[in-house]
Amino acid sequence: MSYFADVGALARKDLLLELRAKETLPSMLVFVIATLTIFHFALPRGTGHVAALGLLWVALIFTALLGLTRAFVAEREQGLFDALVLAPCDRSALWLGKAIAVFAFLVAAEVVALPAFAIFFSGLDGRTVVAVALADVGIATVGAPWPSPAGRGSCSCRCSSCRSPCRSWSAASAATCGSSRSTTRSSASWPGRRSST
Amino acid sequence: MIRGRGLAKRYGERLVFDGVDVDLDRGRLLLVTGPNGSGKTTLLRVLAGLAATSAGELELPARETIGYLGHEPLVYRELTPLENLTLFGRLYRIPERGERIGMLLERFGLWEVRHERVSTFSRGMQQRLGLCRVLLHDPSLLLLDEPSNALDADGLELLAGVLGEHHRAVAVATHDPRSVEPFATDRLAFV
């Protein structure tokens, strides 16, 4: 039980930090809405639903990347990895707590992004929503990196500002491949994009 | 508590220190001095198990018995002192942590500001909170990197109180040893 209490305390800490600092979620929301708006006006009329879904996935993966790269900012900038890894809790609790927080941020961003997509393009089906939710689980669990004592990730690049995006990009891409494929396959026969007036 | 023989640390081509022997037991205080960049912080990180040695043999105690204060106080700036200490108390499985946290906040003069965000604190108050954090689980090995940083006269007195406790082993790295010197039982000087 204490393992899950640790996870809960760590996830709660991340959500509290975001609630106060407001650094991650607002930028994710602005990015995803701006991207969908641009796609809405950039796509020619009659563009297929499959293409629109592809662009939804592009918007979501970059939004996720934004969230993932900021996931460990407090720990990295304030050296808190040192304090956390010395605690006797299981180190996987650090990862799971962070994954839960990242998942919450992604869901919050998509609560806005998916209705926006439905309005701008040709609606949404339940299958897409489920696929996005599953992709969120994949992105959060694979993208939230396992903390190491030195606070370093697995990317060979030594620059911390690009190490995290490198790792997050690989994780987010891998996690969304299956989901995006499942939505575009099932939606191949959908009608085209709504006309904008 | 700590036994180190022939410790060396290298970052790429750069040798930070070499051939360092360390023995540290309860009731002893090791004062590590030297100019900036001489390897004091690196040695403390090695002794905390946060960095690996490049050579040598090192015996360390279990990580839950270590209290480590780095250059930064290692607390979340957007949380309050109470929230920070509650989080670490939870992770360190401290029984009756409410009482322990209250006692430490009182001792370090932070009780009145326990509900205010750390980001609003002065550097000295943050350092006091950092000391509260490392003492929270009553560690038997205390590793302090420049602990007198930003502390005022009252803060230095509180630090002296911590260093004067004889039930733990302490290693202090500093370039200004005046406040720590009276308590030192062993010395290691980097040049």
Interface residues (C-beta under 8 A of the other chain):
Chain A: S2 A5 D6 A9 L10 K13 L16 L17 R20 A21 A74 Q78 G79 L80 D82 A83 L84 V85 L86 A87 P88 C89 P149 A150
Chain B: R45 A48 G49 L50 A51 A62 R63 E64 I66 Y68 G70 H71 E72 L74 V75 Y76 R77 E78 L79 E83 L87 F88 R90 L91 Y92 R93 R117 R133
